[in-house]
Amino acid sequence: MKRNKPHHRSPSLAKATIGLVGVLLFALLASGCESLRDVVDVMQRPEVRIVSTELEALSFSGLTLRFDVEIRNPNPIGISLSGFDYELQIEGNPFLSGEVDDKVAIAARGRSVVPLPVELGFEEITKTYAALEGKEEAAYQLSSGFSFDLPVLGRVRVPLQTNGSFPILRVPRLQVISLRLNEISLSGASLDLELELNNRNNFKIFIEALEYRFQVDGREWVSGMRQERVRLSENDSARLTIPVDLDFAALGRGIYQLILGGERLQYSLQANVEVGTSLRDLKKALLPFTLTGQLRILR
């Protein structure tokens, strides 16, 4: 039986094979470098625009504006938003600024919407800008810059600007007008606590309910809930009367002398006023009040 001899590749053939692989590898690398060069040559800045502005939240104390920013990537490769900065001007004056480090990946030739919320407090605005006192709205300008990490080109900032206006609301004012004695006997007394709610806005409000707790010299005289719909027109006021019935047996005989003494009394009123409004974006609101001061009982 013959044995087959092992086959040995000649040195020249091995060198030729290695050379062919090297040529192919170099060709692939060269092709890759050329593609990367093409990408760099056609690389474009992302497109940024505001697609909507919404009044996201509104109350008597402030509001939240939300700007929806659309980012379009026109490039054949994905990019990344590394964050954005913003400055808000009110009536031409700087008011609010900041930076947000939001990382957002945007696919090749894709788009993404980034929300930019801005919260504003009415008290802070009117204290900062005295010229806005009494005005019903204020003009704003939002300037922003969106930063991207782009291949080869590095960090690129795309500016954005928009302007508009927002309403200014004022918290209705609650005050104690008087405490009037109607009737007194050895066993008790009947009084009326008169309050006034002032609407300082150019829209209607409706008092739906009033929860109250009234104390005199640290002792509770009356508490409860009043539910009665009262309408207040623009810049109007309304009087609210709360009956106060005192039982001297429960409160002590000293109350009798306190009422008839004619001295100024220290009072405290905690109240929650539930109101409706004629505004589309603010149907209901709960207004908390804490009032303290001195008064005399009228007869």
Secondary structure, 3 states (H helix, E strand, C coil): CCCCCCCCCCHHHHHHHHHHHHHHHHHHHHHHHHHHHHHHHHCCCCEEEEEEEEEEEECCCEEEEEEEEEEECCCCCCEEEEEEEEEEEECCEEEEEEEECCCEEECCCCEEEEEEEEEEEHHHHHHHCHHHCCCCEEEEEEEEEEEEEECCCEEEEEEEEEEEEEECCCCCEEEEEEEEEEEECCCEEEEEEEEEEECCCCCCEEEEEEEEEEEECCEEEEEEEECCCEEECCCCEEEEEEEEEEEHHHHCCHHHHHHHCCCCEEEEEEEEEEEEEEECCEEEEEEEEEEEEEECEEC
